[in-house]
């Protein structure tokens, strides 16, 4: 049985366990749709965010590089419901080594496409950038709304969770960290 067939069978069993009839018209194709959705949402399982930093250039640029408001969607590994938001990824190049700007967004994409915790997602992106470029510093901030808090449990729609990881100079120097936070918060 293929992985897709296993997911379809599991969804069918879940529907039955919840008291639904998976053979009724509205649910007939649901196992296939869910299997396809999970395949799309979990494409990052077999990838490493660090592998996205394939384009590295020596440009002599030694000032902050920040890509902010990178949208992402992920899946809470505790409840298997989505969380979504934006990531802000910054680094201070070392010896002028920079990467393509889209690579920062791609690293966020890969890290988010798996069952995940927001704290781990933030750390994975920061570590991948640090390992790939060896910059003077890395700062990653992730802001997200978790549907496990919105639609169940405490039921607080609009509540945002913010996580950060600072490495290198952004961890050691509060003024450098403050500069990054100011850049993120400005429109």
VEXDRENSE-615995 format. One record per residue (C-alpha): residue number from 1; chain; x, y, z. Coordinates in steps of 0.05 Angstrom, whole numbers, plus 5000, padded with zeros to 4 digits. Each point is the difference from the previous one (the first is absolute). Last residue first. Layout:
// VEXDRENSE-615995
NUM,A,X,Y,Z $
...
This chain:
// VEXDRENSE-615995
187,A,5127,5997,5154 $
186,A,5049,5003,5058 $
185,A,4994,4942,5050 $
184,A,5050,4955,4965 $
183,A,5052,5055,4993 $
182,A,4992,5020,5073 $
181,A,5008,4927,5022 $
180,A,5064,4996,4958 $
179,A,5028,5063,5031 $
178,A,4982,4976,5070 $
177,A,5039,4935,4988 $
176,A,5061,5040,4979 $
175,A,4993,5044,5062 $
174,A,4992,4939,5045 $
173,A,5066,4971,4976 $
172,A,5014,4926,5015 $
171,A,4939,4967,4970 $
170,A,4997,5043,4938 $
169,A,5076,4995,4994 $
168,A,4998,4924,4994 $
167,A,4931,4969,5003 $
166,A,4931,5026,5017 $
165,A,4938,4956,4997 $
164,A,4932,5030,5008 $
163,A,4929,4976,5013 $
162,A,4935,5040,4997 $
161,A,4932,4969,5012 $
160,A,4940,5039,4976 $
159,A,4930,5000,5030 $
158,A,4951,5018,4945 $
157,A,4949,4948,5019 $
156,A,5001,4980,5074 $
155,A,4964,4934,5007 $
154,A,5033,4973,5064 $
153,A,4995,4928,4976 $
152,A,4974,4997,4929 $
151,A,4993,5045,4939 $
150,A,5049,5055,5015 $
149,A,5052,4967,5046 $
148,A,5010,4938,4957 $
147,A,4991,5047,4941 $
146,A,5068,5030,5017 $
145,A,5013,5071,4978 $
144,A,5072,5015,4983 $
143,A,5058,5049,5006 $
142,A,5069,4972,4986 $
141,A,5064,5039,5013 $
140,A,5068,4979,4974 $
139,A,5065,5035,5016 $
138,A,5068,4977,4974 $
137,A,5069,5028,5014 $
136,A,5070,5008,4974 $
135,A,4982,4952,4943 $
134,A,5023,4928,4994 $
133,A,4962,4994,4934 $
132,A,4969,4930,4999 $
131,A,5006,4981,5073 $
130,A,4972,5067,5026 $
129,A,4944,5001,4949 $
128,A,4979,4929,5017 $
127,A,5005,5014,5074 $
126,A,4955,5061,4996 $
125,A,4948,4964,4956 $
124,A,5000,4939,5046 $
123,A,4995,5043,5063 $
122,A,4937,5037,4977 $
121,A,4967,4936,4977 $
120,A,5018,4967,5066 $
119,A,4965,5055,5041 $
118,A,4940,4999,4954 $
117,A,4991,4925,5009 $
116,A,4994,4957,4938 $
115,A,4968,4945,4961 $
114,A,5033,5014,4932 $
113,A,5001,5054,4947 $
112,A,5022,5058,5046 $
111,A,5075,4985,4997 $
110,A,4999,4995,4924 $
109,A,4962,5065,4991 $
108,A,5043,5039,5049 $
107,A,5062,4976,4963 $
106,A,4968,5021,4935 $
105,A,4986,5070,5026 $
104,A,5074,5009,5018 $
103,A,5020,4970,4933 $
102,A,4957,5051,4964 $
101,A,5050,5053,5022 $
100,A,5058,4965,4965 $
99,A,5058,4990,5047 $
98,A,5054,5046,5027 $
97,A,5073,4993,5017 $
96,A,5033,5069,5009 $
95,A,5053,4975,5048 $
94,A,4945,4984,5051 $
93,A,4929,5021,4984 $
92,A,4954,5026,5054 $
91,A,4936,4960,4998 $
90,A,4926,5011,5003 $
89,A,4938,4957,4991 $
88,A,4930,5024,5017 $
87,A,4946,4947,4999 $
86,A,4926,5009,4990 $
85,A,4938,4965,5022 $
84,A,4967,4933,5001 $
83,A,4981,4943,5046 $
82,A,4961,4941,4973 $
81,A,4968,4942,5036 $
80,A,5034,4934,5014 $
79,A,4989,5007,5076 $
78,A,5070,4993,5030 $
77,A,5039,5004,4936 $
76,A,4971,5067,4983 $
75,A,4999,5004,4924 $
74,A,5033,5055,4960 $
73,A,4982,5059,4957 $
72,A,5050,5054,4981 $
71,A,5001,5073,4980 $
70,A,5068,5035,4996 $
69,A,4987,5068,5033 $
68,A,5073,5019,5003 $
67,A,5063,4988,4959 $
66,A,5058,5033,5036 $
65,A,5073,5007,4978 $
64,A,5042,5040,5049 $
63,A,5064,5032,4976 $
62,A,5064,4967,4976 $
61,A,4990,4997,4925 $
60,A,5066,4982,4965 $
59,A,4960,4962,4948 $
58,A,5028,4930,5008 $
57,A,4940,4958,4980 $
56,A,4965,4939,5028 $
55,A,4944,4966,4960 $
54,A,4987,4931,5028 $
53,A,4969,5024,5065 $
52,A,4938,4955,4994 $
51,A,5039,4940,5025 $
50,A,5001,5031,5070 $
49,A,4924,4993,5004 $
48,A,5010,4924,4999 $
47,A,4951,4960,4958 $
46,A,4963,4934,5005 $
45,A,4946,5024,5046 $
44,A,4994,5068,4966 $
43,A,4946,4977,4951 $
42,A,4952,4993,5059 $
41,A,4944,5048,4978 $
40,A,4997,4973,4929 $
39,A,4999,4926,5019 $
38,A,4952,5017,5056 $
37,A,4952,5033,4951 $
36,A,5003,4940,4952 $
35,A,4984,4952,5057 $
34,A,4943,5045,5023 $
33,A,4971,5004,4931 $
32,A,5004,4924,4990 $
31,A,4968,4986,5067 $
30,A,4946,5052,4985 $
29,A,4979,4970,4933 $
28,A,4937,4965,5026 $
27,A,4987,5050,5056 $
26,A,4945,5042,4969 $
25,A,4966,4941,4966 $
24,A,4998,4953,5059 $
23,A,5050,4943,5001 $
22,A,5043,5029,5056 $
21,A,4940,4993,5047 $
20,A,5014,5042,5061 $
19,A,5001,4977,5073 $
18,A,5067,5030,5019 $
17,A,5032,4930,4995 $
16,A,4973,4994,4929 $
15,A,5031,5066,4979 $
14,A,5065,4980,5032 $
13,A,5000,4933,4965 $
12,A,4990,5034,4933 $
11,A,5056,5048,5017 $
10,A,5045,4942,5018 $
9,A,4984,4963,4935 $
8,A,5015,5062,4959 $
7,A,5066,5011,5037 $
6,A,5021,4928,4988 $
5,A,4981,5005,4926 $
4,A,5043,5062,4993 $
3,A,5058,4965,5036 $
2,A,4994,4942,4950 $
1,A,4972,4932,5020 $
